[in-house]
Amino acid sequence: MRKPEPRLQRKLLAWLLGPLAVLLVLDTGAAYWNSLRFSNLAYDRALYEIGREIVLHVKLEGLQPRLDLSEAARNILLLDQEDLLFYRVASKDGKALGGDAEMPAPPRAADPARPRFYRDTVRGEPVRMLVAWMPIGGNPEAPMVLVQVAETLHKRTRLAWEMLANVVVPQLLLIVMATAVVWFGISRGLEPLQRLRRAVSDRSHLDLSPIDIHDVPGEVRPLVDEVNDLMARLGRTFDFQNRFVADAAHQLKTPVSGLKAQIELALRENDAERVRHSLAQLYISADRLSRLVRQLLSLARNEPGALDAMQLQPLDLNAYALEVSMDWVPQALKRDIDLGFEGAEHPLVINADRDRLRELINNLIDNAVRYSQPGGRVTVQVGQSDNDQCRLAISDDGPSVPVEERARIFERFHRLLGTQEDGSGLGLAIVSEIATLHGARITLEEDIDGVGNTFSVFFPLRKA
């Protein structure tokens, strides 16, 4: 069973109304204690007056006190419509002078100077007990007698509850009204969030336009801004993927169709020499297709969003460019190309991804070797330029790129007209994106000898 998700409205109500409920409980307890205390205070005075009236009926016969309380006086003093009253009078030596024989003995610590009130039980009934030493007849010079008067708690309890109700009921009504007002206020305050939720839920999965931040609360606006930024990044990623899929489908269609045509032609041939020739052509076509697939995958791997997955490490560009250039010596010799390297006198350390940097250098050298004339020259140069940058330059003896084409040559699938070499137009696009990932810039100028081109990539030097 799925656990219900917590709602912001319920949490806000709990945080706002929860403390009020706790305060109401605490206030109710304090109010009941105060009500009971004031109730006891009021009725304790009446209980003390009854004790004084009883003492007025104690007489001295010689040296011995005697209680002379008539039936009529007893009814006047001890009859009550709601509660039962009990009394007992004892002399100083503990002899009972009158009253209820079942009255419990008073505490021994009773102070003659002040009366004492406490709770006790008489005949199974909880009572409020008065214990006091009073002079006979109210004469301070007369002997003292011990008076006990007990009263059940009906009037006291009723008065305490009435006082409590007078305090708590208005507070309870106030909290109920506050709950309604807070509920309404929170509902109105969260209405922009509900509109925002509806605006998002009603969208198509293809709609990545920014969410309107009009009337969005300031506390939620940073979240909406982050969502808009996320959708913008997703839009760029989807655009790249859609463009990549379209480009890949367009570029793969022709070589795959050529492969099928050559296979069909080879299947029809009976002459072994012609079949061998067809297989050689198939190998060349498959090699071109393999190179195209590698370039497409490289293009996808070096998309602009790949920066987060890159691990840039300190790398000596001078030594690394020499290492990569050495791998191209056999290929240059096959095409009768003079491949040279001119390095710096000291290490030039940059932050780079080794695999991607190798791919960048490979594409530039491959482009230079492929398009240079037989017997031409290709030079790889590494040196330090101004503004704390180092320069990687590859010069060739190939056809010069017209000035108006130099900006477009780094676009995908763009090739110069009249070019006889096989290619897909992806190599320089891959170089441009790898340079962007490394925070580098790439330029294209004519070679200093006036023949061919020089591609220069400027990397920021790593700070010590």
Wavefront OBJ file of the C-alpha trace (Angstrom):
o trace
v 0.000 0.000 0.000
v 1.412 3.349 -1.032
v 2.155 5.744 1.797
v 0.252 9.039 1.377
v 2.519 11.912 0.425
v 2.729 14.839 2.863
v 1.004 17.972 1.617
v 2.344 21.460 2.217
v -1.082 22.738 3.261
v -1.426 20.076 5.970
v 2.101 20.684 7.218
v 1.507 24.440 7.447
v -1.764 23.895 9.315
v -0.066 21.447 11.660
v 2.771 23.887 12.404
v 0.406 26.848 12.877
v -2.478 25.186 14.726
v -0.519 22.502 16.593
v 1.098 24.988 19.010
v -2.322 26.621 19.562
v -3.807 23.252 20.522
v -0.925 22.575 22.918
v -1.330 26.025 24.458
v -5.081 25.409 24.843
v -4.432 22.169 26.733
v -1.870 23.830 28.995
v -4.113 26.830 29.551
v -7.061 24.540 30.362
v -5.015 22.744 33.008
v -3.812 26.016 34.532
v -7.335 27.485 34.432
v -8.795 24.419 36.158
v -6.177 24.577 38.894
v -6.860 28.287 39.453
v -10.629 27.733 39.387
v -10.353 25.001 41.993
v -8.080 27.159 44.127
v -10.466 30.129 44.061
v -13.442 27.849 44.675
v -11.750 26.376 47.733
v -10.764 29.828 48.925
v -14.368 31.039 48.741
v -15.961 28.042 50.440
v -13.153 27.619 52.987
v -14.154 30.960 54.471
v -17.724 29.736 54.850
v -16.408 26.528 56.419
v -14.356 28.555 58.909
v -17.402 30.638 59.840
v -19.369 27.442 60.540
v -16.565 26.332 62.858
v -16.695 29.684 64.717
v -20.473 29.414 65.098
v -20.129 25.906 66.559
v -17.538 27.107 69.077
v -19.969 29.804 70.251
v -22.190 26.968 71.541
v -19.443 25.543 73.783
v -19.973 26.454 77.472
v -17.772 26.131 80.531
v -19.158 24.189 83.474
v -16.618 24.838 86.087
v -13.349 24.037 84.402
v -14.790 21.567 81.864
v -16.126 22.669 78.453
v -19.471 21.341 77.233
v -21.065 21.582 73.768
v -24.634 22.856 73.911
v -25.788 22.749 70.251
v -29.539 22.447 69.855
v -31.227 20.627 67.035
v -32.486 23.845 65.539
v -29.021 25.420 65.608
v -27.517 22.267 64.136
v -29.987 22.357 61.251
v -29.272 26.012 60.592
v -25.491 25.510 60.585
v -25.114 22.096 58.977
v -27.956 21.668 56.505
v -27.095 22.375 52.826
v -28.976 21.658 49.601
v -25.934 20.315 47.727
v -23.370 19.110 50.236
v -23.160 17.171 53.498
v -21.444 18.754 56.505
v -19.830 16.916 59.404
v -18.326 18.323 62.562
v -16.543 17.299 65.741
v -15.453 19.299 68.794
v -12.804 18.042 71.209
v -11.284 19.502 74.361
v -7.617 20.221 74.806
v -7.032 16.821 76.416
v -8.635 15.063 73.420
v -12.036 14.334 74.934
v -14.838 14.513 72.371
v -17.451 17.146 73.264
v -19.836 16.347 70.383
v -20.234 15.814 66.702
v -19.669 12.931 64.324
v -17.740 10.077 65.922
v -16.500 8.858 62.508
v -14.548 12.016 61.821
v -10.873 11.100 61.249
v -8.328 12.263 63.766
v -6.659 15.551 62.820
v -2.954 15.723 61.938
v -0.742 16.029 65.009
v 1.108 18.942 63.468
v -1.961 21.171 63.635
v -0.861 24.696 64.467
v -3.020 26.287 67.213
v -2.350 29.729 65.769
v -3.797 29.122 62.316
v -6.543 26.947 60.811
v -5.695 24.164 58.406
v -7.638 23.061 55.329
v -7.030 19.783 53.517
v -8.790 16.948 51.725
v -9.935 13.848 53.540
v -12.665 11.211 53.519
v -15.681 10.863 55.832
v -18.058 7.914 55.504
v -16.559 7.170 52.091
v -17.195 10.678 50.789
v -14.341 12.978 49.736
v -14.531 16.127 51.825
v -12.771 19.407 52.452
v -11.683 19.391 56.093
v -11.151 22.313 58.459
v -9.079 21.765 61.605
v -8.664 24.745 63.931
v -8.094 25.594 67.621
v -10.605 28.201 68.739
v -11.298 29.829 72.145
v -14.561 28.971 73.857
v -17.221 31.566 73.196
v -14.871 33.621 71.123
v -13.156 34.915 74.278
v -9.381 35.053 73.753
v -8.846 34.444 77.453
v -10.962 31.269 77.455
v -9.563 27.729 77.023
v -9.097 26.401 73.468
v -11.073 23.581 71.879
v -10.328 21.656 68.661
v -12.953 22.097 65.963
v -13.222 19.880 62.859
v -15.706 20.731 60.125
v -15.908 18.726 56.865
v -17.928 19.421 53.724
v -18.378 17.357 50.558
v -17.102 18.827 47.279
v -20.198 19.244 45.109
v -20.453 23.039 45.237
v -16.724 23.489 44.905
v -16.473 21.221 41.878
v -19.455 22.864 40.162
v -18.049 26.340 40.743
v -14.616 25.293 39.480
v -16.114 23.857 36.272
v -18.253 26.971 35.736
v -15.186 29.192 36.095
v -13.223 26.910 33.795
v -15.964 27.003 31.170
v -16.065 30.802 31.317
v -12.328 30.848 30.553
v -11.921 27.972 28.109
v -15.044 28.211 25.942
v -14.205 31.697 24.558
v -10.649 30.531 23.891
v -11.935 27.407 22.138
v -14.256 29.480 19.966
v -11.368 31.823 19.181
v -9.167 28.897 18.123
v -11.968 27.482 15.941
v -12.335 30.871 14.253
v -8.538 31.150 13.919
v -8.443 27.674 12.352
v -11.022 28.694 9.752
v -9.175 31.939 8.987
v -5.782 30.208 8.776
v -7.211 27.447 6.576
v -8.697 30.030 4.226
v -5.489 32.109 4.246
v -3.259 29.123 3.516
v -5.564 27.931 0.742
v -5.473 31.376 -0.858
v -1.741 31.689 -0.316
v -1.057 28.318 -1.967
v -3.283 29.034 -4.947
v -0.291 30.232 -7.078
v 1.362 26.874 -6.404
v -1.791 25.069 -7.514
v -1.836 27.118 -10.720
v 1.846 26.313 -11.211
v 1.124 22.600 -10.724
v -1.703 22.721 -13.253
v 0.471 24.632 -15.715
v 3.123 21.911 -15.518
v 0.744 18.924 -15.506
v -1.212 20.210 -18.520
v 1.934 20.466 -20.657
v 2.854 18.107 -23.429
v 6.081 16.142 -23.009
v 7.360 17.990 -26.068
v 6.730 21.441 -24.606
v 9.988 22.636 -23.026
v 9.193 26.344 -23.077
v 9.899 28.293 -19.864
v 7.274 28.332 -17.128
v 5.649 31.728 -16.692
v 6.914 33.204 -13.420
v 4.145 35.815 -13.230
v 2.392 35.720 -9.841
v 4.818 33.047 -8.579
v 5.718 33.604 -4.888
v 9.240 34.825 -4.253
v 10.057 31.748 -2.157
v 9.199 29.453 -5.084
v 10.703 31.578 -7.862
v 14.262 30.153 -7.451
v 12.796 26.644 -7.901
v 10.897 27.733 -11.030
v 14.048 29.395 -12.373
v 15.976 26.157 -11.864
v 13.221 24.172 -13.601
v 13.274 26.620 -16.520
v 17.051 26.313 -16.700
v 16.755 22.516 -16.652
v 14.192 22.573 -19.472
v 16.436 24.891 -21.477
v 19.319 22.426 -21.086
v 17.016 19.544 -21.995
v 15.857 21.485 -25.045
v 19.434 21.985 -26.187
v 20.180 18.313 -25.588
v 17.089 17.186 -27.519
v 17.915 19.584 -30.345
v 21.407 18.166 -30.501
v 20.120 14.595 -30.460
v 17.517 15.297 -33.132
v 20.092 17.043 -35.285
v 22.568 14.234 -34.731
v 20.010 11.554 -35.643
v 19.001 13.448 -38.776
v 22.620 14.022 -39.789
v 23.582 10.416 -39.093
v 20.618 9.088 -41.074
v 21.502 11.383 -43.990
v 25.219 10.526 -43.969
v 24.805 6.783 -43.496
v 22.176 6.406 -46.175
v 24.562 6.860 -49.118
v 27.422 4.557 -48.021
v 25.000 1.834 -46.923
v 23.228 2.021 -50.284
v 26.639 1.823 -52.032
v 27.564 -1.249 -49.991
v 24.325 -2.977 -50.938
v 24.840 -2.151 -54.615
v 28.412 -3.499 -54.601
v 27.326 -6.679 -52.791
v 24.571 -7.261 -55.334
v 27.071 -6.688 -58.147
v 29.550 -9.148 -56.578
v 26.817 -11.776 -56.234
v 26.047 -11.592 -59.968
v 29.699 -11.993 -61.057
v 31.065 -15.398 -62.002
v 34.556 -14.220 -62.868
v 36.838 -14.633 -59.821
v 38.930 -11.600 -60.792
v 35.890 -9.345 -60.962
v 34.587 -10.737 -57.681
v 37.975 -9.971 -56.143
v 37.780 -6.415 -57.505
v 34.265 -6.023 -56.059
v 35.463 -7.252 -52.663
v 38.297 -4.714 -52.766
v 35.768 -1.971 -53.434
v 33.610 -3.321 -50.623
v 36.576 -3.116 -48.268
v 37.207 0.512 -49.235
v 33.530 1.373 -48.773
v 33.394 -0.445 -45.435
v 36.502 1.432 -44.307
v 34.884 4.747 -45.245
v 31.700 3.740 -43.438
v 33.677 2.702 -40.363
v 35.473 6.053 -40.314
v 32.163 7.894 -40.694
v 30.614 5.934 -37.804
v 33.650 6.667 -35.607
v 33.375 10.355 -36.385
v 29.644 10.401 -35.685
v 30.197 8.705 -32.331
v 33.015 11.125 -31.568
v 30.739 14.025 -32.439
v 28.084 12.700 -30.056
v 30.653 12.136 -27.313
v 31.953 15.712 -27.583
v 28.639 17.510 -27.519
v 28.602 20.784 -25.531
v 26.956 19.096 -22.537
v 29.847 16.653 -22.135
v 31.861 19.080 -20.010
v 30.342 17.763 -16.769
v 31.609 14.236 -17.501
v 35.128 15.330 -18.490
v 38.098 14.838 -16.198
v 40.680 17.529 -16.977
v 44.174 16.662 -15.798
v 47.497 18.524 -16.015
v 49.201 17.593 -19.298
v 52.392 18.728 -21.045
v 51.103 19.745 -24.473
v 54.643 19.880 -25.897
v 55.460 16.229 -25.094
v 51.972 14.941 -25.821
v 51.744 16.559 -29.282
v 55.131 15.008 -30.158
v 53.897 11.582 -29.014
v 50.743 11.797 -31.128
v 52.605 13.160 -34.150
v 55.013 10.193 -34.109
v 52.067 7.845 -34.675
v 51.359 9.572 -38.017
v 54.850 9.128 -39.490
v 54.014 5.846 -41.311
v 50.854 7.311 -42.825
v 52.735 10.441 -43.959
v 55.472 8.344 -45.550
v 52.883 6.387 -47.544
v 51.643 9.644 -49.055
v 55.178 11.026 -49.502
v 54.510 13.796 -46.960
v 57.281 15.413 -44.946
v 55.830 15.395 -41.390
v 57.836 17.604 -39.023
v 57.555 18.744 -35.412
v 58.733 22.017 -33.847
v 58.371 21.991 -30.080
v 58.904 24.500 -27.300
v 62.076 24.650 -25.237
v 60.239 23.968 -21.981
v 57.094 22.081 -20.914
v 53.745 23.785 -21.543
v 51.216 22.389 -19.064
v 47.498 22.706 -19.737
v 44.363 21.151 -18.224
v 43.119 18.600 -20.728
v 41.384 15.289 -21.280
v 44.022 13.007 -22.815
v 41.693 11.033 -25.087
v 39.858 14.058 -26.431
v 43.080 16.020 -26.934
v 44.530 13.072 -28.882
v 41.393 13.060 -31.005
v 41.774 16.778 -31.698
v 45.427 16.423 -32.792
v 44.657 13.304 -34.841
v 41.889 15.052 -36.756
v 44.046 18.082 -37.524
v 47.016 15.968 -38.681
v 44.725 13.632 -40.656
v 43.145 16.638 -42.357
v 46.611 18.082 -43.159
v 48.078 14.792 -44.453
v 44.949 13.924 -46.436
v 44.716 17.223 -48.323
v 48.428 18.019 -48.795
v 49.932 17.320 -52.203
v 52.324 14.350 -52.559
v 55.812 15.527 -51.697
v 54.299 18.300 -49.558
v 55.089 19.313 -46.038
v 53.081 19.115 -42.777
v 54.457 20.776 -39.652
v 53.198 20.459 -36.082
v 54.259 23.387 -33.880
v 53.868 23.922 -30.132
v 54.821 27.203 -28.502
v 53.776 29.819 -25.966
v 51.809 32.821 -27.129
v 50.775 35.996 -25.375
v 48.207 36.280 -22.562
v 49.270 33.057 -20.785
v 48.270 30.818 -23.673
v 50.037 28.099 -25.571
v 49.555 27.509 -29.297
v 49.225 24.218 -31.127
v 49.548 24.808 -34.886
v 49.377 22.366 -37.808
v 50.501 23.702 -41.203
v 49.916 21.904 -44.502
v 50.492 22.330 -48.230
v 46.913 21.634 -49.213
v 44.521 23.898 -51.157
v 44.054 27.247 -49.438
v 40.657 27.751 -47.848
v 38.961 30.908 -49.184
v 38.431 33.648 -46.631
v 34.641 33.504 -47.014
v 34.686 29.752 -46.228
v 36.858 29.882 -43.114
v 33.935 30.518 -40.757
v 31.861 27.672 -42.205
v 34.588 25.064 -42.472
v 34.081 24.100 -38.804
v 30.385 23.358 -39.367
v 29.198 19.765 -39.561
v 29.221 18.087 -42.965
v 30.541 21.203 -44.667
v 33.080 20.470 -47.409
v 34.801 22.730 -49.905
v 33.680 22.423 -53.491
v 36.145 20.726 -55.803
v 37.719 18.591 -53.074
v 38.753 15.206 -54.487
v 39.593 13.453 -51.193
v 37.045 11.285 -49.428
v 35.608 12.760 -46.295
v 32.426 13.449 -44.383
v 33.021 17.018 -43.271
v 33.026 16.035 -39.590
v 36.722 16.178 -38.664
v 36.983 19.947 -38.173
v 33.554 20.054 -36.445
v 34.896 17.526 -33.925
v 38.055 19.632 -33.472
v 35.954 22.755 -32.842
v 33.782 21.081 -30.196
v 36.758 19.515 -28.388
v 38.481 22.923 -28.365
v 35.327 24.476 -26.875
v 35.222 21.832 -24.133
v 38.820 22.767 -23.194
v 38.120 26.494 -23.164
v 40.356 26.908 -26.233
v 39.825 28.851 -29.449
v 40.703 27.755 -32.959
v 41.733 29.902 -35.918
v 42.565 29.318 -39.585
v 45.071 31.373 -41.586
v 47.185 30.954 -44.670
v 50.557 29.305 -44.134
v 53.447 31.707 -43.706
v 55.046 30.459 -46.953
v 51.880 31.298 -48.867
v 51.080 27.658 -49.687
v 48.415 25.800 -47.719
v 46.750 26.543 -44.398
v 47.631 26.790 -40.719
v 45.138 25.658 -38.088
v 45.978 27.108 -34.652
v 44.428 26.088 -31.326
v 45.111 28.360 -28.337
v 44.881 26.629 -24.940
v 44.953 28.461 -21.596
v 48.079 27.592 -19.649
v 47.570 25.850 -16.324
v 48.244 28.158 -13.414
v 50.846 26.963 -10.951
l 1 2 3 4 5 6 7 8 9 10 11 12 13 14 15 16 17 18 19 20 21 22 23 24 25 26 27 28 29 30 31 32 33 34 35 36 37 38 39 40 41 42 43 44 45 46 47 48 49 50 51 52 53 54 55 56 57 58 59 60 61 62 63 64 65 66 67 68 69 70 71 72 73 74 75 76 77 78 79 80 81 82 83 84 85 86 87 88 89 90 91 92 93 94 95 96 97 98 99 100 101 102 103 104 105 106 107 108 109 110 111 112 113 114 115 116 117 118 119 120 121 122 123 124 125 126 127 128 129 130 131 132 133 134 135 136 137 138 139 140 141 142 143 144 145 146 147 148 149 150 151 152 153 154 155 156 157 158 159 160 161 162 163 164 165 166 167 168 169 170 171 172 173 174 175 176 177 178 179 180 181 182 183 184 185 186 187 188 189 190 191 192 193 194 195 196 197 198 199 200 201 202 203 204 205 206 207 208 209 210 211 212 213 214 215 216 217 218 219 220 221 222 223 224 225 226 227 228 229 230 231 232 233 234 235 236 237 238 239 240 241 242 243 244 245 246 247 248 249 250 251 252 253 254 255 256 257 258 259 260 261 262 263 264 265 266 267 268 269 270 271 272 273 274 275 276 277 278 279 280 281 282 283 284 285 286 287 288 289 290 291 292 293 294 295 296 297 298 299 300 301 302 303 304 305 306 307 308 309 310 311 312 313 314 315 316 317 318 319 320 321 322 323 324 325 326 327 328 329 330 331 332 333 334 335 336 337 338 339 340 341 342 343 344 345 346 347 348 349 350 351 352 353 354 355 356 357 358 359 360 361 362 363 364 365 366 367 368 369 370 371 372 373 374 375 376 377 378 379 380 381 382 383 384 385 386 387 388 389 390 391 392 393 394 395 396 397 398 399 400 401 402 403 404 405 406 407 408 409 410 411 412 413 414 415 416 417 418 419 420 421 422 423 424 425 426 427 428 429 430 431 432 433 434 435 436 437 438 439 440 441 442 443 444 445 446 447 448 449 450 451 452 453 454 455 456 457 458 459 460 461 462 463 464
